[in-house]
Amino acid sequence: MGNIQEKIGSFLPEAVFEEGQHTTVSVPADKVHQLALFLRDDADLRFDYLANLTGMDWGDRLGVIYHLNSTTFNHWIVVKTATTDRENPLLYSVGDVWATAIINEREVHDFYGIRFINNPDMRHIFLRNDWKGFPFRKDYDTNPEINPIPLESDEYLDIAPCVTETEKGKIEESTNTIFDKDDYVINIGPQHPATHGVLHFRVALDGEIIKKVDPNCGYIHRGIEKMCESLTYPQTLHLTDRLDYLSAHNNRHALCLCIEDALQVEVPERAKYIRTMMDELMRISSHLLFWSTCCMDLGALTAFFYGFRDREKILDIFEETCGARMTMNYNTIGGVMADIHPNFQKRVKELIAYLPKALKEYHTVFTGNVIAQQRMKGIGYLTKEDAISYSVTGPSGRGSGWACDVRKRAPYGVYDKVDFKEITRTEGDAFARYMVRMDEIMESVHILEQLVDNIPEGDYAVKMKPIIKLPEGTYFRQVEACRGAFGVLIESKGEKYPYRVKFSSPGLALVNVVDLLARKNKIADLISIGASLDYVVPDIDR
């Protein structure tokens, strides 16, 4: 870490280093793009993965926190930048350095009003175009009369406002055209069966060939991150299950770990085993639903029923221990809410014995089908370099050869005590993403086999105080959720309420990459591509 500070300090003397969970550096707003290029391109640093981009209102300043990781060296750095201009806040975009920043900067613009110089698209992403104010600012006026419930549909902007810097360094207002004047544009979604939720794609076509895809999010945006600012830390846990509800255990695990790191709480070993097993059961459940819906998207209705039939076995296990089948509310700060049900180990063993035979049947029914292979092989190609730049993690990233599994790169729970393979493929197409998930089911079974008879005795939770206050600081933690790396950032001012909570969603990156994957493919291929990415809309629309 000292070497990183020395290199940055010699390159940018204006950089100010802070104490923190990771090496943390604050830089002036006009130097952040220069530093971003240096961090990515320096041979000893290679910060090529933007794991998190968080908008902030520090009262006197509006700014951004960047969490950067090197896929080569697996070291981390946190970069902060800000502006004191609240009337017309401007920061430089890093979208040309890390492609995922484009859509994340749009989100920051939505909620904080910060515009990013040289970002080609500064349209709203979640809020309506006529929305007044910026909801995540601390001085936001919540009076409902300012933003009454509209009765008319929002208009779609085909002209994107933006701010650009000329070659002479002058900042100018400008616009970019989303679609050409003569483009033939059709709408796909927001009907749930077409786009796996209320997600809306506007697609420009040349005959049957896709020219461009413009995703439209925000149909179910619930402001969960903003809600967390008025809740105590134990109360915030409730909301994580309702993000990606097919990754409920994993999401909540991430928030608990982040809070436990800040408090330096050591979770009992029994709780670690239970959490890890629940995460893997959740992963199998999610991948089974992926298989079911992917098959249905491509016309195989029988397979859809097979997957849902077998997923019920896992939901029954959840229901006995957690009391719920979907949003389980099971992980808690310091452990889990309750001990496992007496039938838990017996039922898990039955599932372990059943699934390998079921998977063989799945592959016979669907995977080897010539139509399924023609619909997926060679479709939606994603390179490893683009997967990293767009922050496409999880099975979708591993289908392009990126070994990005958080369970391997930063083990948590008891993942350091079990043997399992990180499934990667190099084809980078829809079929590769499909096969990674199918093979991951067997790896999850293998993990459960190693844990089910070795759960240690002891407490399932640490007794915590009813009022929890985190030490002042910024904390960040990732887990391997079912669709990719799920990150949690907490900024604490030492109070019982968090100052800022950011959930870094794998789903937003997956939707952001659809345009890249779909171009020059046929319109029918968009459905295959969406199915292979396996995004879940509440995870996007946090």
Summary of the structure (lengths in Angstrom):
residues: 542
radius of gyration: 23.0
end to end distance: 33.6
largest distance: 71.5
contacts: 1860
relative contact order: 0.13
helix: 41%
strand: 18%
